[in-house]
Amino acid sequence: MTGTRIDGIEVAKNIKREVVQIVESLKSQNVLPCLATVLVGDDSASQTYVKNKHKACEDAGIITKDHRPPAETSQNEINELIDMLNDDSSVHGILVQLPLPNHLNEFDTITRILP
């Protein structure tokens, strides 16, 4: 049995082109796609990941809103931030960067995001 070679770089380029076309279509309908990111604390790997997400969004024409509460932020404060983002009609997606500081409940935080 022979396998099929898949060029991951080419697949990624095609997906990026498709996303740009979708974003352009949405913009033509006066919808400005927006991703809100939430990074609690100052984990350097997480900072890099969020930075790369912002760059990918910028390349595709997607607006980003960056939220960086300090590591000592309470669960209640994170819940309030997510509720505010859920209610913001200009936000179309929310990314909460994991891992969260140990005192925060990841499951409760992530499931608070409305689909």
Stockholm file with secondary structure:
# STOCKHOLM 1.0

chainA/1-115         MTGTRIDGIEVAKNIKREVVQIVESLKSQNVLPCLATVLVGDDSASQTYVKNKHKACEDAGIITKDHRPPAETSQNEINELIDMLNDDSSVHGILVQLPLPNHLNEFDTITRILP
#=GR chainA/1-115 SS CCCCCCCHHHHHHHHHHHHHHHHHHHHHTTCCCEEEEECCSCCHHHHHHHHHHHHHHHHHTCEEEEECCCTTCCHHHHHHHHHHHHHCTTCCEEEECSSCCTTSCHHHHHHTSCC
#=GC SS_cons         CCCCCCCHHHHHHHHHHHHHHHHHHHHHTTCCCEEEEECCSCCHHHHHHHHHHHHHHHHHTCEEEEECCCTTCCHHHHHHHHHHHHHCTTCCEEEECSSCCTTSCHHHHHHTSCC
//
